[in-house]
Each structure stands twice: as structure tokens, then as C-alpha cells.
Amino acid sequence: MDFKIFEKFPFAYDMETLDRELHLRGNEAMLDILEPIYERVEQIARPKAIYFQAEVTEKTDESVKINGVLFKSALLRGYVEQGEPVFPYIVTVGTELDDYSKTLKDSMDLFMIDEIMNLLVNTGKVFVADAVKEELGWQLVQDYVPGNGEEWSTVEQKRLFDMFAGETTKIGVTLGDNYFVLPGRSTIGILSQKR
């Protein structure tokens, strides 16, 4: 498989964007806490992503197989057709930022870093979706995340994770207890063409 790996996807936020995205409403005290933390994030963060093109190899009334791997997501099954390309992906804030977040003790500092890491994961998801859209000429993509809002069990994250065949080590991602992707601010999913 041809894995696309990004060892530092681009990100840049000004304070106005951070204020809006973190819902700080211009609170000067909160912005004063945020600013040095974000300066440190800019210095150390290495958010990463990996994705590859796969194919819906089988579709039944109850399941979908992607490259022969079985998934039982009703949502995924409802939006893909046999023979269509799909793109499994992983996005992570990276171990560098995860390690930094563990050094913070103040509750407001922890709130700020947590929100910044969420923003980075979302930025990474958009980055991967844009790369896929450009690669295939798609106008829109649909994002499926195991365990997110439907009966798609997180147990199926292991099947999805295993499809990356060890390439996840190149972005520092592992699978932890209960099949959660680590570091903690990471996500795994499948992109397909949205109609």
C-alpha cells in the first residue's frame, strides 16, 4: 500500500482565531494564560497524519469490507458502494505535544492545552480531507470515526488500526486499552466521497 505520511502537517493560528475557536470571548485574563502556552506549542508541536487509499471490496446488508477487512458500521455501509475508493486515516497531535501537556499542572493551563490539541486534531482532519479531495478530485468527503455517534463499535478501531500494517510507528501512534488511539489527542477514521 502507498501510505501518505505527514510528519508535521501545517498549522498556524493567530490570537483572534484561538479566542474564537476556544470560545474565550475576548477575556483578557484567559488570553494572557493562552498566549505563552500557544507560543510553546508553536515551538514544539509536530502534529502528524497518515492515510492510504483502500477499496470497498464487499458490501452486504449488514457489513462492508474494506480491502477485505470487515466493518459493521451502518453509517459507513449507507454511504459507500462496492468498488469505491475510501481512505483510512490517523491524525495525532504527536508525542511532543502530548508529553508537554503532561508537564502542566494548573487547571487553566490544562484547559488551554487540551483545547489547542483538539483544534490541532481538527486541523489535521481537514488537512487530510483536503489532500484526499485534491488527489481524487472530490468536492466533498464523508468522515466515519469508529464509536462516534452510532453503533460502530470501538472494537472495530483495532481492525482499522491493523490496516496500517505497522506504519503508525512512523507517526508515534499506538493502540491502547479499549482500542483507543494514543497519544490521547489522536483520531482514526475512514474518508469516503460524500454525495
C-alpha positions in Angstrom: 0.0 0.0 0.0 1.0 3.6 -0.7 0.9 5.3 2.7 1.0 9.1 2.7 2.8 10.2 5.9 3.0 13.8 7.1 5.5 14.3 9.9 4.3 17.8 10.6 1.2 19.0 8.9 0.9 22.8 8.7 -0.9 24.8 11.3 -1.0 28.5 12.3 -3.5 30.3 14.5 -3.5 33.9 15.4 -4.8 35.0 18.8 -8.1 36.1 17.3 -8.7 32.7 15.8 -7.7 31.0 19.1 -10.0 33.3 21.0 -12.9 32.4 18.7 -12.2 28.6 18.5 -11.6 28.2 22.2 -14.7 30.3 23.0 -12.8 32.7 25.2 -15.0 35.7 24.2 -12.1 38.2 24.4 -11.5 37.5 28.1 -8.1 39.2 28.6 -7.2 37.1 31.6 -7.8 33.9 29.6 -5.9 35.2 26.6 -3.0 36.1 28.9 -2.9 32.4 30.0 -3.3 31.2 26.5 -0.6 33.2 24.8 2.6 31.7 26.4 1.1 28.2 26.1 0.4 28.7 22.4 3.9 30.2 21.9 5.3 26.9 23.4 3.0 24.9 21.2 4.4 26.6 18.1 7.9 25.7 19.1 7.4 22.0 19.9 4.3 20.7 18.2 4.8 18.2 15.5 1.2 17.1 14.6 1.2 14.2 12.2 -1.1 12.3 9.9 -1.1 9.1 7.8 -3.6 7.9 5.2 -3.8 5.5 2.3 -6.2 4.6 -0.4 -8.3 1.4 0.0 -11.3 -0.1 -1.7 -14.7 -1.2 -0.6 -14.2 -4.9 -1.6 -17.6 -6.1 -0.5 -20.9 -4.6 0.7 -23.8 -6.6 2.2 -27.0 -5.6 4.0 -25.1 -5.9 7.3 -21.5 -5.1 6.7 -18.8 -3.6 4.5 -15.4 -5.0 3.7 -12.5 -2.6 3.0 -9.5 -4.3 1.5 -11.1 -7.5 2.8 -11.4 -6.2 6.4 -15.0 -6.5 7.8 -16.7 -3.5 9.3 -20.3 -3.4 10.6 -21.0 0.3 10.6 -24.5 1.0 9.4 -23.5 4.6 8.7 -20.4 3.6 6.7 -22.4 1.0 4.8 -25.0 3.5 4.0 -22.6 5.9 2.1 -20.3 3.6 0.2 -20.6 1.3 -2.7 -18.6 -1.8 -3.6 -15.6 -0.9 -5.7 -15.4 2.6 -4.5 -12.2 4.1 -3.0 -12.0 5.1 0.6 -9.2 6.5 2.7 -8.4 5.2 6.2 -6.5 7.8 8.1 -5.0 8.7 11.5 -4.3 12.2 12.8 -2.4 12.9 16.0 -1.1 15.9 17.9 2.2 14.0 18.3 4.1 12.7 21.2 5.9 16.0 21.6 2.8 18.0 22.5 1.3 15.1 24.4 4.5 15.0 26.6 4.4 18.8 27.1 0.7 18.7 28.2 1.7 16.2 30.9 4.1 18.7 32.5 1.3 21.3 33.1 -0.4 21.3 36.5 -2.6 24.4 36.6 -6.2 23.7 35.7 -6.4 26.7 33.3 -3.2 25.7 31.6 -4.6 22.2 31.2 -7.8 23.6 29.8 -5.9 25.7 27.2 -3.6 22.9 26.1 -6.5 20.5 25.8 -8.4 22.9 23.6 -5.4 23.6 21.5 -4.8 19.9 21.0 -8.5 19.4 20.0 -8.1 22.3 17.5 -4.9 20.7 16.1 -6.6 17.3 15.6 -9.5 19.0 13.7 -7.0 21.0 11.6 -5.3 17.7 10.8 -8.6 16.1 9.8 -9.3 19.0 7.4 -5.7 18.7 6.1 -6.1 15.0 5.2 -9.6 15.6 3.8 -8.3 18.4 1.6 -5.4 16.1 0.4 -7.9 13.3 -0.5 -10.2 15.8 -2.3 -7.3 17.1 -4.3 -6.0 13.6 -5.0 -9.3 12.3 -6.4 -11.0 15.5 -7.5 -13.8 15.0 -5.0 -15.9 18.0 -4.0 -16.9 16.7 -0.5 -15.8 13.9 1.8 -17.7 12.0 4.5 -15.8 11.2 7.7 -16.5 8.0 9.6 -15.0 7.5 13.1 -15.5 4.2 15.0 -17.5 4.7 18.1 -18.6 8.2 17.3 -22.3 8.7 17.4 -23.5 5.3 16.2 -23.3 1.6 16.8 -19.9 1.3 15.1 -18.0 -0.3 18.0 -14.6 0.9 19.0 -13.6 -2.7 18.8 -13.5 -2.1 15.1 -10.9 0.5 15.6 -8.4 -2.4 16.1 -9.3 -3.7 12.7 -8.9 -0.3 11.2 -5.7 0.3 13.1 -4.2 -3.0 11.9 -4.8 -2.0 8.3 -1.9 0.5 8.7 0.4 -2.6 9.0 2.8 -1.0 11.5 3.3 2.2 9.6 1.7 4.0 12.6 5.1 3.9 14.4 6.3 6.5 11.9 3.9 9.0 13.5 4.3 7.7 17.0 0.8 6.3 17.3 -0.2 3.1 19.2 -3.4 1.4 20.2 -4.1 1.4 24.0 -6.6 -0.1 26.3 -10.1 -0.4 25.0 -8.8 0.2 21.5 -8.2 3.9 21.9 -5.6 5.5 19.7 -2.6 7.0 21.6 -1.4 9.7 22.2 -4.7 10.8 23.7 -5.4 13.5 21.2 -5.4 11.3 18.1 -8.2 10.1 15.9 -8.7 7.3 13.4 -11.3 7.1 10.7 -12.3 6.5 7.1 -13.0 9.1 4.5 -15.3 8.5 1.5 -16.8 10.6 -1.2 -19.8 12.4 0.0 -22.7 12.7 -2.4 
